[in-house]
Every structure is written in structure tokens, then in C-alpha cells.
Amino acid sequence: MSASVKSLYVIDPALTERRGHMYNIAVGLADTARRAGLDCRIFANRLFRPEPQEEPFLIPLFTETTLTTEPSTSLAWKYLNLNRLFLRHLKELSAQYDFRDSIVVFPTANQLLIDAIQRWNVSLPPGNRTTMIVSLMLQAGVLFESETEFVVKDLEMANVYRTGLAGFARPGQENCVLCSNTESIIRAYSALYGGPIRFHPTLCGTPDPRYLLEGRAARQGRRPQVVLYIGEIKPDKGFHLVPDVLTQALERGLPADYFIQIHGVEGYRIRFAAEIERIRELAAANPNVRVVEGFLSCEDYYRTVSSAGAFVLPYDSEIYRDMSSGVLMEALYYDAPVVVPTASWMDVESKAYKAGRVTFERMEAGEITDALARLLEEHPEHAARSAEAGQRYRDANGFDRFLDVAMEWHSEPRPERTPIGDPGRMAWQPIFA
């Protein structure tokens, strides 16, 4: 099956630095592809500064990011102009690289890139056996309230996605696979697209098996290391609650060590300056509290998540009702029980794999600490359930499984597409002529 695939390309305009989920995904895909005997290249943002050993396969290209936070322009303007810019960059690639018999993965595609992908795709020479895997990872502006009923939470966002996705139903786009790793996102995009969005295995963990083995060994004979916070500091992820949760956990003498990461954009560091200072003071006074400020290297990140005895995700359940979490994915992959908000995506996902978990109803420090205390009271049982869930999760997800599925999609027949009619399920307010 893999004989018809010569190369795998990872394209991510949002890849700006050598750390974080996007870097881990790109490098994990590249490592997995090379182990399978494929040539591989990663095309990143021009802000990325590759090391000398990375330069042959990690190429800075894009002058903008798909994760722009520029507030002064409308989403419609960004959609039109950034798609045009990204299309120009993509056409630079086809002038330099041979995409025949290849798989091209867009691991973090969003509304600012999807129109460029389809226009670039039809510009490639006819007869190419190229498979474009377009992974839709972000919220689409639509929220399902039940199995069949949904509401439009962000009309402009839903409109631009509907406009962009429609092009994938046209003839010439048969080699494009629209997909996601999250059921709620698949349902939302399917409603906007009017056609199927496929499921792909989650890109998490690392192809290097030593972290799994070393993490298990590190957990033996010691009390749980609880990851109270890891990732960017944000209000919707509950960073402001961390000092109170940590204070209460220490006052109650919960049997655990604690890890907290503090990193994020300057605006949030200023906003949470008091909380950050409290965390520093608590770490200085308590030897069982470890705080890391700034980014974690890949090595430190995977050592931390693979050896964790539990994770606390103090997130806003309303926002994360249909929004996935990379931290939860790592927790499942590395056998760790979790504390998560009720009725959130993290609750549904951890329950689906039967992982050890305790939930909290309200986004309040007291409730979160109570949930953590309940988890630690029965930690051996929760850890055992999570170990079994982790095996199920690794069997279904990870980089090797993703590549297997990509190969299957590459070998599938490609019947000609016909445009999909208007789903007709929303009162649309078109923003484009």
C-alpha cells in the first residue's frame, strides 16, 4: 500500500518556534514518515529558526500565521487576504518540489487557509497522485445542542467556513480529505459543509517509546505528581484559579507533588501578575511544588507528561464543550487519570476510553480541589483504569496510526465529486458575493 507514496509533506503556517503542540505534531509526523521510508519535509512560518541539522527538511516559508490575533480587521478581510497570501506561498512550493505520489498534511487548517488549499490543489499538474489531508481543529462557530439540533454561536465564523468548505465539493478536489479527531468538531463542520468530514487518529504522544517506559518507571514507588497546569496561561483554561487550588491542596495535606508551568503572551502575564507571584511564593515555601516558567523543550515536555500521576484541567466547560484539549490527549496517551469539567469535551473523551477521572460542576477553586482530593483518595484505582484506557487510546491514536490511515486514504478510489447543495439549515447572512 505504501509503495505508491514517495513523500510526506507537513504544511503549517502557524509553526513559528521549536516548542509546543504544533512543533511536536510536525516533528512527530516527520519522524514517523522517515521510519516508514518516506522522504519528508516540513514547511513552517518564516519566524521559525531551524537548527543546522533541521535545515534540509524544515523550511521556513510563510510570512503570516493562520493563528493571527490581529483585532483591527474583520474575519471576512482576513479570510480573503490571508488565503490569497497563503496561495501565493503554496504555489512557490509547487515550483520547487515534486508533489507526485505524496501525502500532504495540513495539521492545523482553519478558515484562513482552506480556500488557498483547494485553489493550490487544482493548480498542480494533472495526473498527480497527491492526497491532501486537511485537519480541521478549531471551533467552527456552530454548537450542537442535541443529536440533531444546533445553534450558530458565531455567525461570521460559520459563514466564512461555509464559504471556504464549499469549494472542496467541486470536481477536482477528489484527492482532498476533510477530517478531524474530535466528534463534536466533525458534526459542526459536517453541518457547514453539507457532506462528510472524516475521523483521523489523534496526533499525540511521541513516536519515541522510551518516554512511555521511562514515565511508568518514574511513577513507581512515589506519590503522584499532579500537573496542575501546563500550556499557555489563559482565563478560559482557568489559570487564575491555580493559586487557590494549590493553596487549598497544600492546606489539606493532599498526598501529591505538584507541577505548574507558567508561560504565555505578555498581555496575559501582566493580567495574571498577582496569580503568578502567588504561585512563585507557594513554590518557594513548599518543596513538593515545582514551577517552570517559559516554554518546555520537547524533552522536558514529554518527560513531564509521561511521568505525571494525574492532570488537573480547570477549564471553562462552556467554551470547552466542543473544543478539544491537547493536554487531555497527552494524559490519555500516557495513562494518567484526570480532573475535568463536567459535560466538557474532556469529560466525554476520557469517559469514552474509560479512563480514571473525577469531574467538577462549577469553575471554582473549591470544587476543583474537592475533585482532586477525591481522585487522590482512590488514586490506585483511577491509575489502573487509566493504564487500561491508555492502551486502548494508543491502539487507536498516535503518529503511527495516523500514517496508517493516511496511507489507506491515499490508496482509495476517487470518484468525481459533484457540488453539494445548500444544507439549508440556517438563516445565512452571506458576506461574500
Secondary structure, 3 states (H helix, E strand, C coil): CHHHCCEEEEECCCCCCCCHHHHHHHHHHHHHHHHCCCEEEEEEECCCCCCCCCCCCEEEEECCCCCCCCCCCCHHHHHHHHHHHHHHHHHHHHHHCCCCCEEEEEEEECCCCHHHHHHHHHHCCCCCCEEEEEEECCCCCEEECCCCCEEECCHHHHHHHHHHHHHHHCCCCCCEEEEECCHHHHHHHHHHHCCCCEECCCCCCCCCCHHHHHHHHHHCCCCCEEEEECCCCCHHHCHHHHHHHHHHHHHCCCCCEEEEEECCCHHHHHHCHHHHHHHHHHHHHCCCEEEEECCCCHHHHHHHHHHCCEEECCCCCCHHHCCCCHHHHHHHHCCCCEEEECCCHHHHHHHHCCCCEEEECCCCHHHHHHHHHHHHHCHHHHHHHHHHHHHHHHHHCCHHHHHHHHHHHHHCCCCCCCCCCCCCCCCCCCCCC
